[in-house]
Amino acid sequence: MTNMAKLDNIFLFPIKSLDPVAVQEVNITAGGALQGDREFALFDQEGKYINAKRYPSIHRIRANYQWEDRLVGLRVPDQSPTYFHLDRDRAELEDWFSHFFAQPVELRRNSINGFPDDPRAWGATIVSQASLLEAQSWYNDHHLELDDIRRRFRTNLEIADVIPFWEDSLFGKDTETVSFQIGDVQFLGTNPCQRCPVPTRDPLTGDPYANFQKIFSRERATTISTDVERSRFKHFYYFALNTRIPISEAGKILKVGDRIAL
């Protein structure tokens, strides 16, 4: 692993399935999560997630954060944003979402562990910028911008100055983890991230891209190095790395510019 590798972007997703906020640094919680990431999630009356997997219409919601003030502005196309305090305006937020989804919506909070997609890999998701650029190149005929690819795959940490799919070196066999550090924070690489239907949709409208998964899987198959643990790939619709952060790292701070080391 090159000693030039560095953390170049940090994205948090305060409300699960909504837009991210870019930050320069983030604390590690007592549960081994990025503080503020997937801190809130929406639930229906049956206690099931209201997320992009189940409700494609959620793509139409834009969320703009004033993060230091704990404010979120919500809007739909052709409307001005309405601002809410994430902690004090919970009832008003639930009313806004209930109106949008035309059903009662509960907004739950977990400030310790958040609501990760993979509860066995509760740490940050990681990808190299080179991987994002490589994936973008697979769709040149359709003129997808880098930010479009970034929004589709919704990864927390972006690593600069490494080769495409560098993150594939950070997992082993099914029961193994690979230890590495970003700055002072230890991570355990657990598995490649199996993708769902969400990346196949326009991240701003929810409109489907008919052959997105087919193109991705075909091209991704050519990127798997002989050094990579191929048993972790049941198919080739995998992108980015899932991790765990040991609870021993609670209270430490990740910063943009931190170097990466085994």
Buried (B, 14 or more C-beta within 10 A) or exposed (E): EEEEBBBBBBBBBBBBBBBBBEBEEBBBBEBBBBBBBBBBBBBBEEEEBBBBEEBBBBBEBBBBBEBEEBBBBBBEEEEEEEBBBBEEBBEEBBBBBBEBBEEEBBBBBBBBBBBBBBEEBBBBBBBBBBBBEBBBEBBEEEEBEEEBBBBBBBBBBBBBBBBBBBBBBBBBEEEEBBEBBBBEBBBBBBBBBBBEEBBBBBBEEBEEBEEBBEBBBEBBEEBBEEEBBEEBBEEBBBBBBBBBBBEEBBEBBBBBEBBBEE
